[in-house]
C-alpha cells in the first residue's frame, strides 16, 4: 500500500514538472530507505512525459522587443 502512495505522489510531481516544461535532476538524502524507490517512481513518470514531449526541459529563448 505504501508503494501506491509513493506512485501517486510521484505522478503528481511529474505532472507538475511536465506542466511547467521542466525535466529536473532528482536528488535526495539517503537517510530514508524509501527514497531510492520514490526516486525511481518519479524518474519513470518523468521519462513517460519526456517520451511524449521531447522538448521538455529544454531552455526556451524568449524574444523581447524594444518599443
PyMOL Python script that loads the backbone (N, CA, C, O; Angstrom):
from pymol import cmd

cmd.read_pdbstr("""\
ATOM      1  N   UNK A   1       0.816  -1.188   0.000  1.00  0.00           N
ATOM      2  CA  UNK A   1       0.000   0.000   0.000  1.00  0.00           C
ATOM      3  C   UNK A   1       0.867   1.261   0.000  1.00  0.00           C
ATOM      4  O   UNK A   1       0.504   2.257  -0.625  1.00  0.00           O
ATOM      5  N   UNK A   2       1.989   1.228   0.683  1.00  0.00           N
ATOM      6  CA  UNK A   2       2.858   2.394   0.715  1.00  0.00           C
ATOM      7  C   UNK A   2       3.396   2.726  -0.667  1.00  0.00           C
ATOM      8  O   UNK A   2       3.525   3.898  -1.024  1.00  0.00           O
ATOM      9  N   UNK A   3       3.711   1.697  -1.443  1.00  0.00           N
ATOM     10  CA  UNK A   3       4.215   1.935  -2.801  1.00  0.00           C
ATOM     11  C   UNK A   3       3.167   2.656  -3.641  1.00  0.00           C
ATOM     12  O   UNK A   3       3.507   3.483  -4.487  1.00  0.00           O
ATOM     13  N   UNK A   4       1.895   2.344  -3.409  1.00  0.00           N
ATOM     14  CA  UNK A   4       0.824   3.015  -4.142  1.00  0.00           C
ATOM     15  C   UNK A   4       0.815   4.504  -3.829  1.00  0.00           C
ATOM     16  O   UNK A   4       0.627   5.325  -4.727  1.00  0.00           O
ATOM     17  N   UNK A   5       1.017   4.860  -2.568  1.00  0.00           N
ATOM     18  CA  UNK A   5       1.072   6.271  -2.183  1.00  0.00           C
ATOM     19  C   UNK A   5       2.282   6.954  -2.817  1.00  0.00           C
ATOM     20  O   UNK A   5       2.183   8.084  -3.295  1.00  0.00           O
ATOM     21  N   UNK A   6       3.412   6.272  -2.818  1.00  0.00           N
ATOM     22  CA  UNK A   6       4.611   6.843  -3.430  1.00  0.00           C
ATOM     23  C   UNK A   6       4.403   7.061  -4.922  1.00  0.00           C
ATOM     24  O   UNK A   6       4.823   8.084  -5.463  1.00  0.00           O
ATOM     25  N   UNK A   7       3.763   6.116  -5.585  1.00  0.00           N
ATOM     26  CA  UNK A   7       3.488   6.264  -7.016  1.00  0.00           C
ATOM     27  C   UNK A   7       2.529   7.420  -7.279  1.00  0.00           C
ATOM     28  O   UNK A   7       2.697   8.154  -8.253  1.00  0.00           O
ATOM     29  N   UNK A   8       1.535   7.585  -6.427  1.00  0.00           N
ATOM     30  CA  UNK A   8       0.576   8.677  -6.579  1.00  0.00           C
ATOM     31  C   UNK A   8       1.270  10.030  -6.452  1.00  0.00           C
ATOM     32  O   UNK A   8       1.042  10.929  -7.261  1.00  0.00           O
ATOM     33  N   UNK A   9       2.108  10.168  -5.447  1.00  0.00           N
ATOM     34  CA  UNK A   9       2.835  11.423  -5.242  1.00  0.00           C
ATOM     35  C   UNK A   9       3.830  11.654  -6.381  1.00  0.00           C
ATOM     36  O   UNK A   9       4.002  12.783  -6.841  1.00  0.00           O
ATOM     37  N   UNK A  10       4.484  10.582  -6.834  1.00  0.00           N
ATOM     38  CA  UNK A  10       5.416  10.692  -7.955  1.00  0.00           C
ATOM     39  C   UNK A  10       4.696  11.180  -9.206  1.00  0.00           C
ATOM     40  O   UNK A  10       5.235  11.991  -9.959  1.00  0.00           O
ATOM     41  N   UNK A  11       3.481  10.688  -9.427  1.00  0.00           N
ATOM     42  CA  UNK A  11       2.699  11.130 -10.583  1.00  0.00           C
ATOM     43  C   UNK A  11       2.361  12.611 -10.470  1.00  0.00           C
ATOM     44  O   UNK A  11       2.413  13.337 -11.462  1.00  0.00           O
ATOM     45  N   UNK A  12       2.020  13.058  -9.282  1.00  0.00           N
ATOM     46  CA  UNK A  12       1.702  14.473  -9.084  1.00  0.00           C
ATOM     47  C   UNK A  12       2.928  15.356  -9.355  1.00  0.00           C
ATOM     48  O   UNK A  12       2.820  16.391 -10.012  1.00  0.00           O
ATOM     49  N   UNK A  13       4.067  14.947  -8.856  1.00  0.00           N
ATOM     50  CA  UNK A  13       5.305  15.712  -9.074  1.00  0.00           C
ATOM     51  C   UNK A  13       5.654  15.752 -10.557  1.00  0.00           C
ATOM     52  O   UNK A  13       6.007  16.804 -11.089  1.00  0.00           O
ATOM     53  N   UNK A  14       5.554  14.603 -11.221  1.00  0.00           N
ATOM     54  CA  UNK A  14       5.880  14.541 -12.642  1.00  0.00           C
ATOM     55  C   UNK A  14       4.905  15.371 -13.473  1.00  0.00           C
ATOM     56  O   UNK A  14       5.304  16.006 -14.449  1.00  0.00           O
ATOM     57  N   UNK A  15       3.636  15.367 -13.091  1.00  0.00           N
ATOM     58  CA  UNK A  15       2.638  16.166 -13.799  1.00  0.00           C
ATOM     59  C   UNK A  15       2.946  17.654 -13.659  1.00  0.00           C
ATOM     60  O   UNK A  15       2.846  18.409 -14.627  1.00  0.00           O
ATOM     61  N   UNK A  16       3.318  18.069 -12.460  1.00  0.00           N
ATOM     62  CA  UNK A  16       3.695  19.464 -12.235  1.00  0.00           C
ATOM     63  C   UNK A  16       4.896  19.844 -13.105  1.00  0.00           C
ATOM     64  O   UNK A  16       4.899  20.894 -13.747  1.00  0.00           O
ATOM     65  N   UNK A  17       5.902  18.992 -13.120  1.00  0.00           N
ATOM     66  CA  UNK A  17       7.101  19.270 -13.919  1.00  0.00           C
ATOM     67  C   UNK A  17       6.755  19.349 -15.404  1.00  0.00           C
ATOM     68  O   UNK A  17       7.245  20.229 -16.111  1.00  0.00           O
ATOM     69  N   UNK A  18       5.914  18.435 -15.873  1.00  0.00           N
ATOM     70  CA  UNK A  18       5.521  18.444 -17.286  1.00  0.00           C
ATOM     71  C   UNK A  18       4.736  19.707 -17.620  1.00  0.00           C
ATOM     72  O   UNK A  18       4.924  20.289 -18.688  1.00  0.00           O
ATOM     73  N   UNK A  19       3.865  20.132 -16.721  1.00  0.00           N
ATOM     74  CA  UNK A  19       3.088  21.346 -16.939  1.00  0.00           C
ATOM     75  C   UNK A  19       3.996  22.565 -17.044  1.00  0.00           C
ATOM     76  O   UNK A  19       3.749  23.469 -17.843  1.00  0.00           O
ATOM     77  N   UNK A  20       5.038  22.580 -16.238  1.00  0.00           N
ATOM     78  CA  UNK A  20       5.992  23.691 -16.260  1.00  0.00           C
ATOM     79  C   UNK A  20       7.048  23.540 -17.359  1.00  0.00           C
ATOM     80  O   UNK A  20       7.833  24.456 -17.602  1.00  0.00           O
ATOM     81  N   UNK A  21       7.061  22.377 -18.019  1.00  0.00           N
ATOM     82  CA  UNK A  21       8.046  22.128 -19.066  1.00  0.00           C
ATOM     83  C   UNK A  21       9.428  21.840 -18.522  1.00  0.00           C
ATOM     84  O   UNK A  21      10.427  22.027 -19.216  1.00  0.00           O
ATOM     85  N   UNK A  22       9.489  21.389 -17.291  1.00  0.00           N
ATOM     86  CA  UNK A  22      10.769  21.123 -16.630  1.00  0.00           C
ATOM     87  C   UNK A  22      11.068  19.630 -16.617  1.00  0.00           C
ATOM     88  O   UNK A  22      10.158  18.806 -16.529  1.00  0.00           O
ATOM     89  N   UNK A  23      12.341  19.289 -16.706  1.00  0.00           N
ATOM     90  CA  UNK A  23      12.807  17.903 -16.594  1.00  0.00           C
ATOM     91  C   UNK A  23      13.973  17.916 -15.599  1.00  0.00           C
ATOM     92  O   UNK A  23      15.138  17.935 -15.995  1.00  0.00           O
ATOM     93  N   UNK A  24      13.643  17.906 -14.300  1.00  0.00           N
ATOM     94  CA  UNK A  24      14.676  18.109 -13.283  1.00  0.00           C
ATOM     95  C   UNK A  24      15.545  16.878 -13.034  1.00  0.00           C
ATOM     96  O   UNK A  24      15.166  15.746 -13.335  1.00  0.00           O
ATOM     97  N   UNK A  25      16.702  17.140 -12.484  1.00  0.00           N
ATOM     98  CA  UNK A  25      17.555  16.083 -11.963  1.00  0.00           C
ATOM     99  C   UNK A  25      17.070  15.792 -10.553  1.00  0.00           C
ATOM    100  O   UNK A  25      16.852  16.712  -9.765  1.00  0.00           O
ATOM    101  N   UNK A  26      16.904  14.536 -10.237  1.00  0.00           N
ATOM    102  CA  UNK A  26      16.363  14.162  -8.933  1.00  0.00           C
ATOM    103  C   UNK A  26      17.514  13.876  -7.975  1.00  0.00           C
ATOM    104  O   UNK A  26      18.403  13.070  -8.250  1.00  0.00           O
ATOM    105  N   UNK A  27      17.462  14.563  -6.851  1.00  0.00           N
ATOM    106  CA  UNK A  27      18.462  14.360  -5.798  1.00  0.00           C
ATOM    107  C   UNK A  27      17.714  14.136  -4.490  1.00  0.00           C
ATOM    108  O   UNK A  27      16.621  14.667  -4.292  1.00  0.00           O
ATOM    109  N   UNK A  28      18.299  13.359  -3.617  1.00  0.00           N
ATOM    110  CA  UNK A  28      17.653  13.078  -2.334  1.00  0.00           C
ATOM    111  C   UNK A  28      18.693  12.673  -1.305  1.00  0.00           C
ATOM    112  O   UNK A  28      19.818  12.301  -1.638  1.00  0.00           O
ATOM    113  N   UNK A  29      18.291  12.756  -0.062  1.00  0.00           N
ATOM    114  CA  UNK A  29      19.169  12.302   1.023  1.00  0.00           C
ATOM    115  C   UNK A  29      18.962  10.805   1.215  1.00  0.00           C
ATOM    116  O   UNK A  29      17.845  10.301   1.102  1.00  0.00           O
ATOM    117  N   UNK A  30      20.022  10.124   1.499  1.00  0.00           N
ATOM    118  CA  UNK A  30      19.953   8.664   1.628  1.00  0.00           C
ATOM    119  C   UNK A  30      19.543   8.205   3.027  1.00  0.00           C
ATOM    120  O   UNK A  30      19.601   7.015   3.336  1.00  0.00           O
ATOM    121  N   UNK A  31      19.131   9.146   3.865  1.00  0.00           N
ATOM    122  CA  UNK A  31      18.763   8.798   5.237  1.00  0.00           C
ATOM    123  C   UNK A  31      17.486   7.966   5.314  1.00  0.00           C
ATOM    124  O   UNK A  31      17.302   7.209   6.268  1.00  0.00           O
ATOM    125  N   UNK A  32      16.615   8.093   4.339  1.00  0.00           N
ATOM    126  CA  UNK A  32      15.355   7.361   4.338  1.00  0.00           C
ATOM    127  C   UNK A  32      15.461   6.207   3.345  1.00  0.00           C
ATOM    128  O   UNK A  32      15.820   6.413   2.186  1.00  0.00           O
ATOM    129  N   UNK A  33      15.152   5.007   3.795  1.00  0.00           N
ATOM    130  CA  UNK A  33      15.293   3.828   2.933  1.00  0.00           C
ATOM    131  C   UNK A  33      14.284   3.781   1.788  1.00  0.00           C
ATOM    132  O   UNK A  33      14.464   3.005   0.849  1.00  0.00           O
ATOM    133  N   UNK A  34      13.233   4.587   1.842  1.00  0.00           N
ATOM    134  CA  UNK A  34      12.226   4.613   0.780  1.00  0.00           C
ATOM    135  C   UNK A  34      12.568   5.589  -0.346  1.00  0.00           C
ATOM    136  O   UNK A  34      11.942   5.549  -1.405  1.00  0.00           O
ATOM    137  N   UNK A  35      13.536   6.448  -0.137  1.00  0.00           N
ATOM    138  CA  UNK A  35      13.853   7.467  -1.136  1.00  0.00           C
ATOM    139  C   UNK A  35      14.316   6.883  -2.478  1.00  0.00           C
ATOM    140  O   UNK A  35      13.890   7.384  -3.519  1.00  0.00           O
ATOM    141  N   UNK A  36      15.162   5.856  -2.503  1.00  0.00           N
ATOM    142  CA  UNK A  36      15.537   5.310  -3.822  1.00  0.00           C
ATOM    143  C   UNK A  36      14.324   4.776  -4.591  1.00  0.00           C
ATOM    144  O   UNK A  36      14.241   4.934  -5.809  1.00  0.00           O
ATOM    145  N   UNK A  37      13.408   4.160  -3.894  1.00  0.00           N
ATOM    146  CA  UNK A  37      12.192   3.654  -4.533  1.00  0.00           C
ATOM    147  C   UNK A  37      11.350   4.821  -5.074  1.00  0.00           C
ATOM    148  O   UNK A  37      10.850   4.771  -6.198  1.00  0.00           O
ATOM    149  N   UNK A  38      11.205   5.860  -4.260  1.00  0.00           N
ATOM    150  CA  UNK A  38      10.443   7.037  -4.667  1.00  0.00           C
ATOM    151  C   UNK A  38      11.094   7.722  -5.860  1.00  0.00           C
ATOM    152  O   UNK A  38      10.410   8.151  -6.789  1.00  0.00           O
ATOM    153  N   UNK A  39      12.420   7.824  -5.829  1.00  0.00           N
ATOM    154  CA  UNK A  39      13.163   8.435  -6.940  1.00  0.00           C
ATOM    155  C   UNK A  39      12.902   7.673  -8.228  1.00  0.00           C
ATOM    156  O   UNK A  39      12.737   8.282  -9.285  1.00  0.00           O
ATOM    157  N   UNK A  40      12.864   6.365  -8.156  1.00  0.00           N
ATOM    158  CA  UNK A  40      12.602   5.560  -9.342  1.00  0.00           C
ATOM    159  C   UNK A  40      11.199   5.812  -9.895  1.00  0.00           C
ATOM    160  O   UNK A  40      11.013   5.906 -11.108  1.00  0.00           O
ATOM    161  N   UNK A  41      10.223   5.920  -9.009  1.00  0.00           N
ATOM    162  CA  UNK A  41       8.854   6.217  -9.440  1.00  0.00           C
ATOM    163  C   UNK A  41       8.792   7.565 -10.158  1.00  0.00           C
ATOM    164  O   UNK A  41       8.207   7.677 -11.235  1.00  0.00           O
ATOM    165  N   UNK A  42       9.399   8.580  -9.554  1.00  0.00           N
ATOM    166  CA  UNK A  42       9.380   9.917 -10.157  1.00  0.00           C
ATOM    167  C   UNK A  42      10.108   9.896 -11.497  1.00  0.00           C
ATOM    168  O   UNK A  42       9.618  10.463 -12.474  1.00  0.00           O
ATOM    169  N   UNK A  43      11.260   9.254 -11.556  1.00  0.00           N
ATOM    170  CA  UNK A  43      12.039   9.205 -12.799  1.00  0.00           C
ATOM    171  C   UNK A  43      11.262   8.498 -13.898  1.00  0.00           C
ATOM    172  O   UNK A  43      11.277   8.945 -15.044  1.00  0.00           O
ATOM    173  N   UNK A  44      10.592   7.417 -13.575  1.00  0.00           N
ATOM    174  CA  UNK A  44       9.795   6.698 -14.570  1.00  0.00           C
ATOM    175  C   UNK A  44       8.678   7.582 -15.121  1.00  0.00           C
ATOM    176  O   UNK A  44       8.441   7.617 -16.329  1.00  0.00           O
ATOM    177  N   UNK A  45       7.999   8.291 -14.230  1.00  0.00           N
ATOM    178  CA  UNK A  45       6.910   9.171 -14.660  1.00  0.00           C
ATOM    179  C   UNK A  45       7.449  10.313 -15.523  1.00  0.00           C
ATOM    180  O   UNK A  45       6.857  10.651 -16.549  1.00  0.00           O
ATOM    181  N   UNK A  46       8.563  10.902 -15.111  1.00  0.00           N
ATOM    182  CA  UNK A  46       9.169  11.976 -15.903  1.00  0.00           C
ATOM    183  C   UNK A  46       9.575  11.464 -17.289  1.00  0.00           C
ATOM    184  O   UNK A  46       9.376  12.152 -18.290  1.00  0.00           O
ATOM    185  N   UNK A  47      10.134  10.277 -17.342  1.00  0.00           N
ATOM    186  CA  UNK A  47      10.545   9.700 -18.620  1.00  0.00           C
ATOM    187  C   UNK A  47       9.344   9.467 -19.536  1.00  0.00           C
ATOM    188  O   UNK A  47       9.447   9.631 -20.752  1.00  0.00           O
ATOM    189  N   UNK A  48       8.210   9.086 -18.956  1.00  0.00           N
ATOM    190  CA  UNK A  48       6.999   8.902 -19.755  1.00  0.00           C
ATOM    191  C   UNK A  48       6.551  10.224 -20.368  1.00  0.00           C
ATOM    192  O   UNK A  48       6.195  10.276 -21.545  1.00  0.00           O
ATOM    193  N   UNK A  49       6.569  11.289 -19.576  1.00  0.00           N
ATOM    194  CA  UNK A  49       6.206  12.605 -20.102  1.00  0.00           C
ATOM    195  C   UNK A  49       7.217  13.068 -21.153  1.00  0.00           C
ATOM    196  O   UNK A  49       6.837  13.639 -22.175  1.00  0.00           O
ATOM    197  N   UNK A  50       8.493  12.823 -20.902  1.00  0.00           N
ATOM    198  CA  UNK A  50       9.550  13.221 -21.839  1.00  0.00           C
ATOM    199  C   UNK A  50       9.393  12.480 -23.168  1.00  0.00           C
ATOM    200  O   UNK A  50       9.688  13.036 -24.225  1.00  0.00           O
ATOM    201  N   UNK A  51       8.934  11.239 -23.119  1.00  0.00           N
ATOM    202  CA  UNK A  51       8.717  10.476 -24.350  1.00  0.00           C
ATOM    203  C   UNK A  51       7.618  11.112 -25.202  1.00  0.00           C
ATOM    204  O   UNK A  51       7.667  11.051 -26.430  1.00  0.00           O
ATOM    205  N   UNK A  52       6.635  11.716 -24.553  1.00  0.00           N
ATOM    206  CA  UNK A  52       5.547  12.385 -25.272  1.00  0.00           C
ATOM    207  C   UNK A  52       5.930  13.774 -25.756  1.00  0.00           C
ATOM    208  O   UNK A  52       5.397  14.251 -26.757  1.00  0.00           O
ATOM    209  N   UNK A  53       6.854  14.431 -25.051  1.00  0.00           N
ATOM    210  CA  UNK A  53       7.277  15.788 -25.404  1.00  0.00           C
ATOM    211  C   UNK A  53       8.788  15.881 -25.266  1.00  0.00           C
ATOM    212  O   UNK A  53       9.311  16.167 -24.188  1.00  0.00           O
ATOM    213  N   UNK A  54       9.477  15.636 -26.363  1.00  0.00           N
ATOM    214  CA  UNK A  54      10.941  15.583 -26.304  1.00  0.00           C
ATOM    215  C   UNK A  54      11.580  16.933 -25.986  1.00  0.00           C
ATOM    216  O   UNK A  54      12.756  16.985 -25.627  1.00  0.00           O
ATOM    217  N   UNK A  55      10.820  18.030 -26.113  1.00  0.00           N
ATOM    218  CA  UNK A  55      11.382  19.342 -25.797  1.00  0.00           C
ATOM    219  C   UNK A  55      11.292  19.663 -24.303  1.00  0.00           C
ATOM    220  O   UNK A  55      11.775  20.707 -23.866  1.00  0.00           O
ATOM    221  N   UNK A  56      10.689  18.791 -23.534  1.00  0.00           N
ATOM    222  CA  UNK A  56      10.544  19.020 -22.097  1.00  0.00           C
ATOM    223  C   UNK A  56      11.916  19.192 -21.452  1.00  0.00           C
ATOM    224  O   UNK A  56      12.800  18.348 -21.604  1.00  0.00           O
ATOM    225  N   UNK A  57      12.076  20.291 -20.734  1.00  0.00           N
ATOM    226  CA  UNK A  57      13.320  20.557 -20.035  1.00  0.00           C
ATOM    227  C   UNK A  57      14.322  21.380 -20.810  1.00  0.00           C
ATOM    228  O   UNK A  57      15.347  21.781 -20.260  1.00  0.00           O
ATOM    229  N   UNK A  58      14.049  21.641 -22.078  1.00  0.00           N
ATOM    230  CA  UNK A  58      14.968  22.455 -22.862  1.00  0.00           C
ATOM    231  C   UNK A  58      14.719  23.929 -22.572  1.00  0.00           C
ATOM    232  O   UNK A  58      13.590  24.350 -22.320  1.00  0.00           O
ATOM    233  N   UNK A  59      15.778  24.685 -22.613  1.00  0.00           N
ATOM    234  CA  UNK A  59      15.674  26.120 -22.374  1.00  0.00           C
ATOM    235  C   UNK A  59      15.043  26.762 -23.595  1.00  0.00           C
ATOM    236  O   UNK A  59      15.494  26.558 -24.722  1.00  0.00           O
ATOM    237  N   UNK A  60      14.006  27.531 -23.364  1.00  0.00           N
ATOM    238  CA  UNK A  60      13.320  28.215 -24.448  1.00  0.00           C
ATOM    239  C   UNK A  60      13.707  29.689 -24.410  1.00  0.00           C
ATOM    240  O   UNK A  60      13.627  30.345 -23.372  1.00  0.00           O
ATOM    241  N   UNK A  61      14.121  30.184 -25.550  1.00  0.00           N
ATOM    242  CA  UNK A  61      14.507  31.586 -25.633  1.00  0.00           C
ATOM    243  C   UNK A  61      13.268  32.448 -25.847  1.00  0.00           C
ATOM    244  O   UNK A  61      12.396  32.118 -26.650  1.00  0.00           O
ATOM    245  N   UNK A  62      13.210  33.530 -25.133  1.00  0.00           N
ATOM    246  CA  UNK A  62      12.100  34.450 -25.275  1.00  0.00           C
ATOM    247  C   UNK A  62      12.567  35.660 -26.072  1.00  0.00           C
ATOM    248  O   UNK A  62      13.652  36.197 -25.845  1.00  0.00           O
ATOM    249  N   UNK A  63      11.745  36.064 -26.988  1.00  0.00           N
ATOM    250  CA  UNK A  63      12.051  37.248 -27.802  1.00  0.00           C
ATOM    251  C   UNK A  63      11.532  38.489 -27.079  1.00  0.00           C
ATOM    252  O   UNK A  63      10.398  38.516 -26.599  1.00  0.00           O
ATOM    253  N   UNK A  64      12.355  39.487 -27.010  1.00  0.00           N
ATOM    254  CA  UNK A  64      11.948  40.744 -26.410  1.00  0.00           C
ATOM    255  C   UNK A  64      12.055  41.832 -27.478  1.00  0.00           C
ATOM    256  O   UNK A  64      13.039  41.922 -28.212  1.00  0.00           O
ATOM    257  N   UNK A  65      11.025  42.638 -27.537  1.00  0.00           N
ATOM    258  CA  UNK A  65      11.034  43.742 -28.480  1.00  0.00           C
ATOM    259  C   UNK A  65      11.115  45.042 -27.713  1.00  0.00           C
ATOM    260  O   UNK A  65      10.419  45.231 -26.716  1.00  0.00           O
ATOM    261  N   UNK A  66      11.945  45.915 -28.169  1.00  0.00           N
ATOM    262  CA  UNK A  66      12.048  47.247 -27.580  1.00  0.00           C
ATOM    263  C   UNK A  66      11.170  48.200 -28.375  1.00  0.00           C
ATOM    264  O   UNK A  66      11.277  48.280 -29.599  1.00  0.00           O
ATOM    265  N   UNK A  67      10.314  48.910 -27.686  1.00  0.00           N
ATOM    266  CA  UNK A  67       9.417  49.863 -28.357  1.00  0.00           C
ATOM    267  C   UNK A  67      10.019  51.230 -28.405  1.00  0.00           C
ATOM    268  O   UNK A  67       9.404  52.157 -28.933  1.00  0.00           O
TER     269      UNK A  67
END
""", "prot")
cmd.dss("prot")
cmd.show_as("cartoon", "prot")
cmd.util.cbc("prot")
cmd.orient("prot")
